[in-house]
């Protein structure tokens, strides 16, 4: 690996151990074996490096949810939604879960414009990924569904992370989320 990759891996380890606020550039350098100047050279700033490390951690953690062709149910079905939500809820409860970092980000992003800008772009990609998991394939980036369905699924996920973080015992289960979605469909048909 080169310095760029070493820095990213070091930043990922620091985020898991310390979170955003407590991770310093010196922590990343110590963890990666790179030098301090290489953060600016490769990433522009510590915050940009941490944002990219966070997205890489989230992408890795979401792999535990399963590939769309591995999820139960037909593409676009409530059964597929339920299977995905079961995997999501299970990932929230893992001891090494990175999802708590999302909550930390919510509290600091307004003070870190570079972080906010990078994560806003990544959020659209996350919405595309959610659509792909549920319907079987990701739409093109310019598809209006990315803003609508992808946005809805992203908000649902972030809300679930927040609820689980605050009180895992009362956070909705996959069954409750699926039943709520089914009830919403029924209301729209009435």
C-alpha positions as CSV (number, residue, x, y, z in Angstrom):
1,X,0.0,0.0,0.0
2,X,1.0,3.6,-0.6
3,X,0.7,6.5,1.8
4,X,-2.8,7.4,0.5
5,X,-4.2,3.9,1.3
6,X,-2.2,3.7,4.6
7,X,-3.7,7.0,5.7
8,X,-7.2,5.8,4.8
9,X,-6.8,2.5,6.8
10,X,-5.3,4.4,9.7
11,X,-8.2,6.9,9.7
12,X,-10.7,4.1,9.7
13,X,-9.1,2.5,12.7
14,X,-9.0,5.9,14.5
15,X,-12.7,6.5,13.8
16,X,-13.7,3.2,15.2
17,X,-11.6,3.7,18.3
18,X,-12.0,7.4,18.9
19,X,-14.7,8.8,16.7
20,X,-14.5,12.0,14.6
21,X,-14.1,14.7,17.3
22,X,-11.3,13.0,19.3
23,X,-9.3,11.8,16.2
24,X,-6.4,14.1,15.5
25,X,-4.1,14.3,12.5
26,X,-1.3,13.0,14.7
27,X,-3.4,10.0,15.7
28,X,-3.9,9.1,12.0
29,X,-0.2,9.5,11.3
30,X,0.7,7.3,14.2
31,X,-1.8,4.7,13.2
32,X,-0.9,4.7,9.5
33,X,2.9,5.1,9.6
34,X,2.6,8.0,7.1
35,X,3.8,11.5,7.7
36,X,1.7,14.5,8.7
37,X,2.2,16.4,5.4
38,X,0.8,13.4,3.4
39,X,-2.7,14.1,4.8
40,X,-2.8,17.4,3.1
41,X,-1.1,16.1,-0.1
42,X,-3.5,13.2,-0.6
43,X,-6.7,14.4,1.0
44,X,-6.5,18.1,1.4
45,X,-7.5,18.0,5.1
46,X,-7.9,15.7,8.0
47,X,-11.7,16.2,7.8
48,X,-11.8,15.1,4.2
49,X,-9.8,12.1,5.0
50,X,-12.1,11.2,8.0
51,X,-15.2,11.7,5.8
52,X,-13.7,9.3,3.2
53,X,-12.8,6.8,5.9
54,X,-16.3,7.0,7.3
55,X,-17.9,6.3,3.9
56,X,-15.5,3.3,3.4
57,X,-16.4,2.0,6.9
58,X,-20.1,2.3,6.1
59,X,-19.7,0.6,2.7
60,X,-17.9,-2.3,4.4
61,X,-20.5,-2.6,7.1
62,X,-23.4,-2.5,4.6
63,X,-21.9,-5.6,2.9
64,X,-23.2,-7.6,5.9
65,X,-26.7,-6.8,4.7
66,X,-26.3,-9.2,1.8
67,X,-26.3,-8.9,-1.9
68,X,-29.7,-8.2,-3.5
69,X,-29.7,-11.6,-5.1
70,X,-29.2,-13.2,-1.6
71,X,-32.1,-11.4,0.1
72,X,-35.4,-13.3,0.5
73,X,-38.4,-12.1,-1.5
74,X,-39.0,-10.9,-5.0
75,X,-37.4,-7.6,-6.0
76,X,-39.6,-4.7,-4.8
77,X,-41.6,-6.8,-2.4
78,X,-42.4,-6.3,1.3
79,X,-40.6,-9.6,1.9
80,X,-37.4,-8.2,0.3
81,X,-37.8,-5.0,2.4
82,X,-38.3,-7.1,5.5
83,X,-35.2,-9.2,4.8
84,X,-33.1,-6.1,4.3
85,X,-34.4,-4.5,7.5
86,X,-33.6,-7.7,9.5
87,X,-30.0,-7.5,8.3
88,X,-29.8,-3.7,9.0
89,X,-31.3,-4.1,12.6
90,X,-28.8,-7.0,13.2
91,X,-25.9,-4.8,12.2
92,X,-26.9,-2.1,14.6
93,X,-26.5,-4.4,17.5
94,X,-23.0,-5.7,16.7
95,X,-20.4,-4.7,19.3
96,X,-18.1,-3.3,16.5
97,X,-20.9,-1.4,14.8
98,X,-19.8,1.8,13.0
99,X,-23.3,3.2,12.8
100,X,-22.9,5.3,16.0
101,X,-20.5,7.4,14.0
102,X,-23.5,8.6,12.0
103,X,-25.0,10.2,15.1
104,X,-21.7,11.9,15.9
105,X,-21.7,13.3,12.4
106,X,-25.1,14.8,12.8
107,X,-23.9,16.8,15.7
108,X,-20.7,18.2,14.1
109,X,-21.4,18.4,10.4
110,X,-22.8,21.9,10.5
111,X,-19.4,23.1,11.8
112,X,-17.4,21.2,9.2
113,X,-18.3,22.4,5.6
114,X,-15.9,20.0,3.8
115,X,-17.3,17.1,5.8
116,X,-20.9,18.0,5.1
117,X,-20.3,18.5,1.4
118,X,-18.6,15.2,0.9
119,X,-21.2,13.3,3.0
120,X,-24.1,15.0,1.1
121,X,-22.7,13.5,-2.1
122,X,-22.2,10.1,-0.5
123,X,-25.8,10.1,0.8
124,X,-27.2,10.1,-2.7
125,X,-25.0,7.1,-3.5
126,X,-26.3,5.4,-0.3
127,X,-29.9,6.0,-1.5
128,X,-29.0,4.4,-4.9
129,X,-27.6,1.4,-3.0
130,X,-30.7,1.0,-0.9
131,X,-32.9,1.0,-4.0
132,X,-30.6,-1.6,-5.6
133,X,-30.9,-3.9,-2.5
134,X,-34.7,-3.7,-2.6
135,X,-35.5,-3.7,-6.3
136,X,-32.6,-5.7,-7.5
137,X,-30.5,-3.1,-9.4
138,X,-29.4,0.4,-8.8
139,X,-30.9,3.1,-11.0
140,X,-28.6,5.6,-12.8
141,X,-27.4,8.5,-10.7
142,X,-29.6,10.9,-12.5
143,X,-32.8,8.9,-12.1
144,X,-35.4,10.8,-10.1
145,X,-36.0,7.7,-8.0
146,X,-32.6,8.4,-6.3
147,X,-34.0,11.6,-4.8
148,X,-37.4,10.1,-3.9
149,X,-37.2,6.5,-3.0
150,X,-33.5,6.6,-2.3
151,X,-34.1,9.7,-0.1
152,X,-37.0,8.0,1.8
153,X,-34.9,4.8,2.4
154,X,-31.9,6.9,3.6
155,X,-34.1,8.9,6.0
156,X,-35.6,5.6,7.3
157,X,-32.2,4.1,7.9
158,X,-30.8,7.2,9.6
159,X,-33.9,7.4,11.8
160,X,-33.5,3.8,12.7
161,X,-29.9,4.3,13.6
162,X,-30.9,7.3,15.8
163,X,-33.6,5.4,17.6
164,X,-31.4,2.3,18.1
165,X,-28.6,4.5,19.4
166,X,-30.9,6.2,22.0
167,X,-32.8,3.1,23.0
168,X,-32.1,-0.3,21.4
169,X,-34.9,-1.9,23.4
170,X,-37.7,0.2,21.9
171,X,-36.3,0.7,18.5
172,X,-38.5,-0.8,15.8
173,X,-37.8,-4.3,14.6
174,X,-37.8,-5.4,11.0
175,X,-41.3,-6.8,11.5
176,X,-42.6,-3.5,12.9
177,X,-41.0,-1.5,10.1
178,X,-42.4,-3.9,7.4
179,X,-45.9,-3.8,9.0
180,X,-45.8,0.0,9.1
181,X,-44.9,0.1,5.5
182,X,-47.7,-2.3,4.6
183,X,-50.1,-0.2,6.6
184,X,-48.9,2.9,4.7
185,X,-49.6,1.1,1.4
186,X,-53.1,0.2,2.5
187,X,-53.8,3.8,3.5
188,X,-52.7,5.0,0.1
189,X,-55.1,2.5,-1.6
190,X,-58.1,3.6,0.5
